[in-house]
Amino acid sequence: MKKSVFFLFLQLWGIALMAQVRTLQVTVTNDWAKDKVDEPVVVKLKEIKKLAFEVKTASVHVDGQEVPCQLDDMDGDLRADEVFFLYSFKALETKVFEVTLSAQESEKDVKPRIYCALQLRDKQDKHPDVLRVEAPGKSNIFNDIYMHGITIESDVVGYRIYFDHRQNIDLYGKKQRRIELPVTQFYTSEEQLAQGYGVDVLWAGDAIGCGSFKDWKKGQLENWTEVGVRGQRVVTTGPLRTVVEVYDLGVREDDLIYDMRQYYTLYAGHRDMQVEVQFTPSIGKKLFEKKFFCTGVQKVGETADEATRKGHNPQGFVKKEGLAASWGCDYPDMGKKQLWAPEPVGLAVYVPKEYISDTKENNLNYLFVVQPKKNFLRYFVSFCADKEEKGFHSSKEWFASLDEWKDNVSHPVKVKVE
């Protein structure tokens, strides 16, 4: 009798465990006529019907092989929202993936191809990691944030977004494809340079930099000065994708008040970064329907002399079809000219046409004047550094690559879950 009860218990326990495991067939189609390398694939858990448990582990298989993946909590409620993985598809290829979800926690050893950090500057010089920093808009804590803002890096490039009224996107270029910022932290030393590490490669000054998002007032770009609360948050850290949030609450302009949240997404194997901006107008909602913003690229080396440019004369363009790009050479830090030499770089921004109101060019920038649709807009940023061993080394090479990049990000894969 006791054995029968014991075996019944084991059976019920096994059934309970099986009820907390779910296997999905996920069909992914690349309908673009070209191959895609390290293409992002997202499975949204809220769209899965009758998922009756909290997902704590996921695995992905295709053609008998496991594909590295990660579980991401996108809304900060400490529960997974998405399964994310990367896969390289051939042109017009469809693949069926087996995605297994489980309520049981399990350690996954996936080699990090992404780095993300939001750190504080402290007296012990340990720079502790934090998940969120928030401050009154008038509070200047720029120098209290190590690296001056939230920082993300793929195995190809690195970016940081300044924690101040500029919210400029800064760039880190590398010779080799590897993760470096845990070592150099954007402040590459002379010894690290000699060892082949990369370095900050852009000085923006009063220009828009590479894809920074700015206000647009009276025909001019403006920084974010009239802000009630300014913040940055780590959404997800990798190992294959990082997403970070930069937000401004209570942005004021005359009779208009709104909140703005920017989400920056960087994938392993990618040099380009996706930017999504969401707005919540609280006062003057009708006025916000006519509100404009801007992004674009600066004219690199426009104010440099011929010796500094090293033959990389400033070149660039802005097109109504949605591409703005530039190529040039200048010092990446005007205060460290003896340490960091002039850096030739290429910059690019792609804005889908539905958001573009106008294009502008001034003495420092190529600009898009943009307008949100349903309080939302999306665009893409990319850059290259001449120092890369596997990259682009002239304006001709850089500009020639951009139409294909634009087409690539305009044709994301299609995902169907069964």
ROKOL-566488 format. One record per residue (C-alpha): residue number from 1; residue in three letters; chain; z negated, x, y negated. Coordinates in steps of 0.02 Angstrom, whole numbers. Layout:
! ROKOL-566488
(NUM, ALA, A, (Z, X, Y))
...
//
This chain:
! ROKOL-566488
(1, MET, A, (0, 0, 0))
(2, LYS, A, (-47, 139, -119))
(3, LYS, A, (119, 228, -82))
(4, SER, A, (216, 70, -119))
(5, VAL, A, (129, 50, -286))
(6, PHE, A, (161, 234, -326))
(7, PHE, A, (347, 222, -285))
(8, LEU, A, (361, 61, -385))
(9, PHE, A, (282, 152, -531))
(10, LEU, A, (408, 293, -515))
(11, GLN, A, (552, 170, -511))
(12, LEU, A, (491, 79, -665))
(13, TRP, A, (462, 245, -753))
(14, GLY, A, (639, 299, -710))
(15, ILE, A, (711, 135, -774))
(16, ALA, A, (613, 155, -936))
(17, LEU, A, (682, 331, -959))
(18, MET, A, (859, 271, -925))
(19, ALA, A, (836, 135, -1055))
(20, GLN, A, (804, 273, -1183))
(21, VAL, A, (968, 362, -1148))
(22, ARG, A, (1136, 300, -1209))
(23, THR, A, (1307, 377, -1179))
(24, LEU, A, (1450, 334, -1297))
(25, GLN, A, (1637, 361, -1286))
(26, VAL, A, (1692, 424, -1456))
(27, THR, A, (1880, 430, -1486))
(28, VAL, A, (1933, 545, -1628))
(29, THR, A, (2112, 550, -1692))
(30, ASN, A, (2194, 678, -1804))
(31, ASP, A, (2340, 579, -1876))
(32, TRP, A, (2392, 723, -1988))
(33, ALA, A, (2549, 818, -1938))
(34, LYS, A, (2458, 985, -1943))
(35, ASP, A, (2317, 1067, -1847))
(36, LYS, A, (2139, 1050, -1910))
(37, VAL, A, (2012, 1190, -1887))
(38, ASP, A, (1824, 1155, -1886))
(39, GLU, A, (1856, 974, -1933))
(40, PRO, A, (1697, 873, -1968))
(41, VAL, A, (1660, 724, -1856))
(42, VAL, A, (1520, 601, -1897))
(43, VAL, A, (1448, 467, -1783))
(44, LYS, A, (1340, 346, -1883))
(45, LEU, A, (1195, 282, -1779))
(46, LYS, A, (1173, 122, -1881))
(47, GLU, A, (1346, 67, -1826))
(48, ILE, A, (1302, 78, -1641))
(49, LYS, A, (1264, -95, -1574))
(50, LYS, A, (1103, -129, -1477))
(51, LEU, A, (1034, 46, -1498))
(52, ALA, A, (854, 5, -1454))
(53, PHE, A, (767, 173, -1474))
(54, GLU, A, (742, 312, -1600))
(55, VAL, A, (866, 452, -1565))
(56, LYS, A, (784, 623, -1555))
(57, THR, A, (915, 721, -1458))
(58, ALA, A, (1104, 715, -1447))
(59, SER, A, (1236, 809, -1349))
(60, VAL, A, (1425, 807, -1360))
(61, HIS, A, (1550, 849, -1222))
(62, VAL, A, (1740, 851, -1212))
(63, ASP, A, (1852, 910, -1070))
(64, GLY, A, (1698, 964, -972))
(65, GLN, A, (1636, 1078, -1112))
(66, GLU, A, (1485, 1054, -1226))
(67, VAL, A, (1519, 1050, -1413))
(68, PRO, A, (1377, 1106, -1528))
(69, CYS, A, (1309, 964, -1633))
(70, GLN, A, (1165, 918, -1747))
(71, LEU, A, (1063, 763, -1786))
(72, ASP, A, (1040, 726, -1971))
(73, ASP, A, (918, 619, -2067))
(74, MET, A, (1021, 571, -2220))
(75, ASP, A, (903, 450, -2309))
(76, GLY, A, (740, 546, -2292))
(77, ASP, A, (647, 420, -2181))
(78, LEU, A, (617, 553, -2046))
(79, ARG, A, (731, 464, -1921))
(80, ALA, A, (904, 525, -1870))
(81, ASP, A, (1050, 433, -1951))
(82, GLU, A, (1202, 533, -1895))
(83, VAL, A, (1267, 643, -1755))
(84, PHE, A, (1376, 780, -1829))
(85, PHE, A, (1492, 906, -1747))
(86, LEU, A, (1645, 1012, -1783))
(87, TYR, A, (1803, 1021, -1679))
(88, SER, A, (1976, 1098, -1698))
(89, PHE, A, (2115, 972, -1669))
(90, LYS, A, (2299, 999, -1642))
(91, ALA, A, (2424, 902, -1748))
(92, LEU, A, (2425, 716, -1705))
(93, GLU, A, (2298, 745, -1567))
(94, THR, A, (2173, 617, -1500))
(95, LYS, A, (2017, 673, -1406))
(96, VAL, A, (1885, 569, -1316))
(97, PHE, A, (1709, 641, -1333))
(98, GLU, A, (1557, 593, -1230))
(99, VAL, A, (1408, 580, -1346))
(100, THR, A, (1239, 561, -1261))
(101, LEU, A, (1089, 499, -1362))
(102, SER, A, (910, 515, -1301))
(103, ALA, A, (737, 466, -1360))
(104, GLN, A, (667, 624, -1281))
(105, GLU, A, (648, 778, -1390))
(106, SER, A, (736, 934, -1328))
(107, GLU, A, (762, 1108, -1398))
(108, LYS, A, (944, 1149, -1439))
(109, ASP, A, (992, 1331, -1465))
(110, VAL, A, (1141, 1322, -1583))
(111, LYS, A, (1186, 1480, -1680))
(112, PRO, A, (1170, 1442, -1867))
(113, ARG, A, (1335, 1449, -1961))
(114, ILE, A, (1257, 1372, -2117))
(115, TYR, A, (1115, 1420, -2233))
(116, CYS, A, (1024, 1312, -2360))
(117, ALA, A, (875, 1355, -2470))
(118, LEU, A, (773, 1279, -2610))
(119, GLN, A, (636, 1404, -2650))
(120, LEU, A, (499, 1431, -2777))
(121, ARG, A, (463, 1591, -2871))
(122, ASP, A, (281, 1640, -2836))
(123, LYS, A, (161, 1781, -2879))
(124, GLN, A, (164, 1851, -2703))
(125, ASP, A, (354, 1861, -2709))
(126, LYS, A, (368, 1764, -2544))
(127, HIS, A, (480, 1627, -2616))
(128, PRO, A, (417, 1481, -2509))
(129, ASP, A, (544, 1353, -2450))
(130, VAL, A, (525, 1175, -2515))
(131, LEU, A, (623, 1017, -2478))
(132, ARG, A, (621, 941, -2652))
(133, VAL, A, (588, 993, -2832))
(134, GLU, A, (573, 863, -2969))
(135, ALA, A, (526, 885, -3151))
(136, PRO, A, (533, 794, -3318))
(137, GLY, A, (702, 817, -3400))
(138, LYS, A, (628, 913, -3546))
(139, SER, A, (531, 1032, -3433))
(140, ASN, A, (615, 1202, -3416))
(141, ILE, A, (576, 1265, -3241))
(142, PHE, A, (742, 1357, -3219))
(143, ASN, A, (653, 1525, -3195))
(144, ASP, A, (523, 1449, -3078))
(145, ILE, A, (658, 1408, -2949))
(146, TYR, A, (706, 1561, -2849))
(147, MET, A, (894, 1590, -2858))
(148, HIS, A, (885, 1468, -3007))
(149, GLY, A, (934, 1319, -2901))
(150, ILE, A, (973, 1250, -2731))
(151, THR, A, (1085, 1366, -2629))
(152, ILE, A, (1203, 1334, -2483))
(153, GLU, A, (1312, 1451, -2382))
(154, SER, A, (1440, 1440, -2243))
(155, ASP, A, (1501, 1588, -2143))
(156, VAL, A, (1645, 1599, -2271))
(157, VAL, A, (1569, 1573, -2445))
(158, GLY, A, (1411, 1529, -2540))
(159, TYR, A, (1368, 1410, -2683))
(160, ARG, A, (1217, 1370, -2790))
(161, ILE, A, (1187, 1230, -2915))
(162, TYR, A, (1080, 1276, -3064))
(163, PHE, A, (919, 1179, -3092))
(164, ASP, A, (941, 1150, -3278))
(165, HIS, A, (1040, 1048, -3404))
(166, ARG, A, (1203, 1137, -3356))
(167, GLN, A, (1197, 1102, -3168))
(168, ASN, A, (1336, 1231, -3152))
(169, ILE, A, (1406, 1276, -2981))
(170, ASP, A, (1392, 1464, -2955))
(171, LEU, A, (1491, 1562, -2825))
(172, TYR, A, (1449, 1696, -2696))
(173, GLY, A, (1596, 1792, -2620))
(174, LYS, A, (1588, 1898, -2462))
(175, LYS, A, (1689, 2032, -2376))
(176, GLN, A, (1641, 1977, -2201))
(177, ARG, A, (1622, 1804, -2126))
(178, ARG, A, (1436, 1794, -2092))
(179, ILE, A, (1276, 1723, -2165))
(180, GLU, A, (1209, 1839, -2302))
(181, LEU, A, (1103, 1743, -2428))
(182, PRO, A, (940, 1757, -2329))
(183, VAL, A, (959, 1944, -2362))
(184, THR, A, (1036, 1959, -2536))
(185, GLN, A, (979, 1791, -2607))
(186, PHE, A, (1120, 1797, -2736))
(187, TYR, A, (1044, 1955, -2813))
(188, THR, A, (1136, 2090, -2717))
(189, SER, A, (1061, 2263, -2742))
(190, GLU, A, (1156, 2426, -2758))
(191, GLU, A, (1103, 2473, -2581))
(192, GLN, A, (1163, 2306, -2512))
(193, LEU, A, (1330, 2324, -2601))
(194, ALA, A, (1350, 2495, -2519))
(195, GLN, A, (1317, 2411, -2351))
(196, GLY, A, (1460, 2289, -2377))
(197, TYR, A, (1366, 2134, -2432))
(198, GLY, A, (1444, 2009, -2550))
(199, VAL, A, (1392, 1961, -2726))
(200, ASP, A, (1393, 1829, -2862))
(201, VAL, A, (1577, 1825, -2916))
(202, LEU, A, (1584, 1710, -3068))
(203, TRP, A, (1514, 1705, -3245))
(204, ALA, A, (1538, 1532, -3317))
(205, GLY, A, (1456, 1549, -3488))
(206, ASP, A, (1508, 1396, -3590))
(207, ALA, A, (1650, 1354, -3469))
(208, ILE, A, (1645, 1225, -3330))
(209, GLY, A, (1644, 1355, -3192))
(210, CYS, A, (1714, 1294, -3027))
(211, GLY, A, (1702, 1106, -3007))
(212, SER, A, (1539, 1079, -3102))
(213, PHE, A, (1513, 896, -3145))
(214, LYS, A, (1489, 862, -3331))
(215, ASP, A, (1470, 719, -3452))
(216, TRP, A, (1618, 678, -3566))
(217, LYS, A, (1581, 628, -3745))
(218, LYS, A, (1698, 616, -3895))
(219, GLY, A, (1833, 717, -3808))
(220, GLN, A, (1717, 859, -3756))
(221, LEU, A, (1623, 909, -3600))
(222, GLU, A, (1434, 897, -3619))
(223, ASN, A, (1285, 958, -3519))
(224, TRP, A, (1147, 845, -3452))
(225, THR, A, (1019, 855, -3592))
(226, GLU, A, (958, 675, -3612))
(227, VAL, A, (881, 654, -3440))
(228, GLY, A, (715, 572, -3394))
(229, VAL, A, (690, 661, -3227))
(230, ARG, A, (787, 805, -3150))
(231, GLY, A, (779, 847, -2965))
(232, GLN, A, (855, 935, -2815))
(233, ARG, A, (830, 895, -2631))
(234, VAL, A, (877, 970, -2464))
(235, VAL, A, (953, 831, -2359))
(236, THR, A, (1003, 928, -2204))
(237, THR, A, (1006, 1114, -2168))
(238, GLY, A, (1124, 1144, -2023))
(239, PRO, A, (1164, 1234, -1910))
(240, LEU, A, (1341, 1164, -1936))
(241, ARG, A, (1330, 1063, -2096))
(242, THR, A, (1219, 1063, -2248))
(243, VAL, A, (1201, 922, -2375))
(244, VAL, A, (1100, 938, -2535))
(245, GLU, A, (1062, 813, -2672))
(246, VAL, A, (1057, 848, -2860))
(247, TYR, A, (994, 700, -2960))
(248, ASP, A, (963, 646, -3139))
(249, LEU, A, (860, 489, -3169))
(250, GLY, A, (859, 396, -3333))
(251, VAL, A, (1014, 476, -3410))
(252, ARG, A, (1027, 407, -3588))
(253, GLU, A, (1177, 384, -3700))
(254, ASP, A, (1157, 263, -3846))
(255, ASP, A, (1136, 89, -3769))
(256, LEU, A, (1172, 152, -3592))
(257, ILE, A, (1044, 211, -3462))
(258, TYR, A, (1088, 257, -3283))
(259, ASP, A, (1035, 362, -3133))
(260, MET, A, (1154, 489, -3057))
(261, ARG, A, (1146, 568, -2884))
(262, GLN, A, (1265, 706, -2833))
(263, TYR, A, (1284, 754, -2649))
(264, TYR, A, (1359, 923, -2605))
(265, THR, A, (1419, 948, -2425))
(266, LEU, A, (1470, 1115, -2350))
(267, TYR, A, (1533, 1138, -2171))
(268, ALA, A, (1531, 1293, -2062))
(269, GLY, A, (1698, 1381, -2061))
(270, HIS, A, (1744, 1307, -2231))
(271, ARG, A, (1763, 1379, -2404))
(272, ASP, A, (1783, 1207, -2483))
(273, MET, A, (1640, 1092, -2530))
(274, GLN, A, (1639, 902, -2547))
(275, VAL, A, (1555, 824, -2699))
(276, GLU, A, (1505, 641, -2701))
(277, VAL, A, (1427, 561, -2855))
(278, GLN, A, (1336, 394, -2853))
(279, PHE, A, (1280, 301, -3009))
(280, THR, A, (1154, 161, -3036))
(281, PRO, A, (1166, 90, -3212))
(282, SER, A, (1005, 4, -3266))
(283, ILE, A, (1042, -37, -3448))
(284, GLY, A, (1217, -68, -3516))
(285, LYS, A, (1306, -104, -3351))
(286, LYS, A, (1461, -168, -3442))
(287, LEU, A, (1464, -12, -3550))
(288, PHE, A, (1457, 96, -3394))
(289, GLU, A, (1620, 21, -3332))
(290, LYS, A, (1705, 117, -3474))
(291, LYS, A, (1606, 278, -3450))
(292, PHE, A, (1696, 444, -3423))
(293, PHE, A, (1645, 610, -3348))
(294, CYS, A, (1737, 773, -3313))
(295, THR, A, (1760, 915, -3191))
(296, GLY, A, (1885, 1056, -3172))
(297, VAL, A, (1899, 1246, -3168))
(298, GLN, A, (1876, 1380, -3298))
(299, LYS, A, (2009, 1503, -3351))
(300, VAL, A, (1937, 1657, -3267))
(301, GLY, A, (1955, 1815, -3371))
(302, GLU, A, (2024, 1723, -3523))
(303, THR, A, (1904, 1814, -3640))
(304, ALA, A, (1908, 1981, -3547))
(305, ASP, A, (2004, 2135, -3602))
(306, GLU, A, (2147, 2212, -3505))
(307, ALA, A, (2038, 2347, -3426))
(308, THR, A, (1917, 2216, -3359))
(309, ARG, A, (2056, 2108, -3289))
(310, LYS, A, (2121, 2251, -3177))
(311, GLY, A, (2296, 2178, -3181))
(312, HIS, A, (2237, 2004, -3129))
(313, ASN, A, (2296, 1913, -3284))
(314, PRO, A, (2227, 1735, -3306))
(315, GLN, A, (2338, 1602, -3230))
(316, GLY, A, (2312, 1420, -3190))
(317, PHE, A, (2360, 1237, -3206))
(318, VAL, A, (2298, 1059, -3203))
(319, LYS, A, (2407, 922, -3128))
(320, LYS, A, (2395, 733, -3140))
(321, GLU, A, (2418, 727, -2950))
(322, GLY, A, (2240, 792, -2936))
(323, LEU, A, (2245, 982, -2921))
(324, ALA, A, (2173, 1105, -3047))
(325, ALA, A, (2167, 1291, -3008))
(326, SER, A, (2150, 1461, -3088))
(327, TRP, A, (2154, 1645, -3046))
(328, GLY, A, (2083, 1790, -3145))
(329, CYS, A, (1958, 1932, -3154))
(330, ASP, A, (1800, 1959, -3255))
(331, TYR, A, (1622, 2024, -3241))
(332, PRO, A, (1514, 1904, -3135))
(333, ASP, A, (1358, 1945, -3236))
(334, MET, A, (1371, 2004, -3415))
(335, GLY, A, (1196, 2078, -3404))
(336, LYS, A, (1231, 2185, -3250))
(337, LYS, A, (1399, 2263, -3287))
(338, GLN, A, (1345, 2433, -3223))
(339, LEU, A, (1295, 2360, -3054))
(340, TRP, A, (1421, 2221, -3024))
(341, ALA, A, (1603, 2264, -3059))
(342, PRO, A, (1734, 2137, -3117))
(343, GLU, A, (1781, 2016, -2977))
(344, PRO, A, (1955, 1940, -2951))
(345, VAL, A, (1933, 1759, -2895))
(346, GLY, A, (2032, 1600, -2869))
(347, LEU, A, (1958, 1429, -2912))
(348, ALA, A, (2016, 1254, -2865))
(349, VAL, A, (1966, 1071, -2883))
(350, TYR, A, (2050, 922, -2802))
(351, VAL, A, (2014, 749, -2873))
(352, PRO, A, (2094, 596, -2790))
(353, LYS, A, (2210, 508, -2912))
(354, GLU, A, (2112, 345, -2917))
(355, TYR, A, (1971, 430, -3013))
(356, ILE, A, (2079, 523, -3140))
(357, SER, A, (2090, 452, -3316))
(358, ASP, A, (2168, 603, -3402))
(359, THR, A, (2196, 790, -3391))
(360, LYS, A, (2144, 912, -3527))
(361, GLU, A, (2164, 1096, -3564))
(362, ASN, A, (2065, 1195, -3691))
(363, ASN, A, (2037, 1380, -3724))
(364, LEU, A, (1915, 1398, -3579))
(365, ASN, A, (1955, 1262, -3451))
(366, TYR, A, (2076, 1155, -3352))
(367, LEU, A, (1994, 984, -3345))
(368, PHE, A, (2003, 812, -3266))
(369, VAL, A, (1928, 667, -3362))
(370, VAL, A, (1866, 554, -3224))
(371, GLN, A, (1800, 376, -3208))
(372, PRO, A, (1697, 310, -3061))
(373, LYS, A, (1758, 166, -2954))
(374, LYS, A, (1619, 44, -2906))
(375, ASN, A, (1493, 170, -2972))
(376, PHE, A, (1555, 308, -2857))
(377, LEU, A, (1676, 454, -2854))
(378, ARG, A, (1719, 595, -2736))
(379, TYR, A, (1808, 761, -2763))
(380, PHE, A, (1824, 932, -2681))
(381, VAL, A, (1790, 1110, -2739))
(382, SER, A, (1853, 1274, -2667))
(383, PHE, A, (1865, 1458, -2713))
(384, CYS, A, (1914, 1627, -2644))
(385, ALA, A, (1860, 1803, -2686))
(386, ASP, A, (1981, 1949, -2681))
(387, LYS, A, (1846, 2051, -2591))
(388, GLU, A, (1865, 1945, -2432))
(389, GLU, A, (1938, 2037, -2284))
(390, LYS, A, (2014, 1873, -2223))
(391, GLY, A, (2066, 1781, -2380))
(392, PHE, A, (2183, 1774, -2528))
(393, HIS, A, (2220, 1922, -2639))
(394, SER, A, (2336, 1858, -2775))
(395, SER, A, (2368, 1704, -2880))
(396, LYS, A, (2529, 1676, -2783))
(397, GLU, A, (2439, 1669, -2615))
(398, TRP, A, (2298, 1562, -2683))
(399, PHE, A, (2406, 1434, -2772))
(400, ALA, A, (2523, 1422, -2622))
(401, SER, A, (2379, 1369, -2509))
(402, LEU, A, (2315, 1224, -2615))
(403, ASP, A, (2440, 1086, -2575))
(404, GLU, A, (2400, 1101, -2391))
(405, TRP, A, (2213, 1103, -2429))
(406, LYS, A, (2233, 945, -2533))
(407, ASP, A, (2329, 860, -2392))
(408, ASN, A, (2201, 917, -2264))
(409, VAL, A, (2049, 842, -2352))
(410, SER, A, (2152, 685, -2389))
(411, HIS, A, (2177, 655, -2202))
(412, PRO, A, (2004, 651, -2120))
(413, VAL, A, (2000, 614, -1935))
(414, LYS, A, (1976, 435, -1877))
(415, VAL, A, (1823, 400, -1771))
(416, LYS, A, (1804, 253, -1651))
(417, VAL, A, (1642, 226, -1554))
(418, GLU, A, (1638, 127, -1390))
//
